């Protein structure tokens, strides 16, 4: 099952949302691409392998201060690779997504479930 359009409450430090994604057996890579917020409101992407396909999915995390932890929100599949991509292939897609955000965005709250 694709991990798209999900919300998770995650306890722990800034890196725990990424670690939670990586704990899923089908997730083969997770990286942050924006970490400028000192509160840990960061964004990134992960690769999920389903069958022989590798799905590139965006995620965000938001600090739940004054409560502990983060909210991890996964978005849509922004690209599907037919075979395991290398980091350069993933970087090219992420750059395209960041340059053209209207074509690739996290869904609004009404569409999220999880």
N, C-alpha and C positions, 0 to 999 in steps of 0.2 A: 504494500500500500504506500502510495506517495505521501510524503510528509509535507504536503502543501496546505496552505490556508489553515494552519493550526496555531493555537495559543498554549503556552506552557508557563506556569509559575515555577521559577527556578531559584532555589536558595543557594547562597554562596557568593563568591567574589565575582569580579568583572568577567573572568574567563570561564565561569561555570556554564553559561548558556552554550558556548561553543563545545565544551566538554560533554554536555548533555547530548548535543547532536551527534558527536563522535561516538557516543556510547551505543547508538543505534547500529545494529549489525549491517544494515544496508548503506550506511553513510561511510564513504571512503575518503572524503576530504571535507574539511571545513576551515574557512579562513575569514578573518576580518578584513574589510577593505576601507573602513572609515572608523577611526578610533580617537578622534580629536576631542570628544566630550570627556571632561574630567570626572563626570558622574557615571560614566560607563554606558551612556546611551549611544551604542555603537551599531554598525551594520556590517553585514558580510554575506557570504554565499556558502553553499555546500553542494557536494556531488552525491547523489543517491543512485546506487546501482539497483536496477530492477530488471531481472533477466539479463540480457546482454546490453541493455541501454544504460547510459549514464545521464541522469537528469540534473541540470544545474538550476538550483533554487536559491532565491534570495531570502535573507532573514534580517530582522532587527531585534535589538534588545533594549529595554527601557528600565532604568533604575526605578524601583518602587518606593524610594524614600518618601516618607519617613519610615515606612515598613521595610523589612529586610528582603533582599533578593531582587530579582529581575523578572520582567515579563519577556518571554521569547516568542516572537511572532514569525511564522514562516509564510512566504509568499507563493507566487506561482512559479511554474517551470519557465525559465527564460530561454533555455536551449537544451536540446537533447543530442548527445553524441552517440553514434552507433557503436563505437569502441572506446576503450579507456583513453581519455584525452591526456596530453601532457600539460604541464603548468602553463606553457606558452599559449596553447589553444584556449584554455580556460581564461587566461588574462585577456586575450583578444575579445572574447565574448563579454567579459565584465566591463572592459573599456567601452565597448559599443553600448552596453546597457546604461552605463553611467552618462555617456554622451547623449543618449536618446531616452531619457527616463519616461516619457509619455508612452512609449511602446512597451516598457517593461516596468511594472511597479507592483508594490505590495497591494493587495486588495484592501478595500475599506473594511471597517469593522463589521458591517452588516453581512459581508460574505464569509467572515471567518467562522470556523467551527473547530471543535477539537476537544 
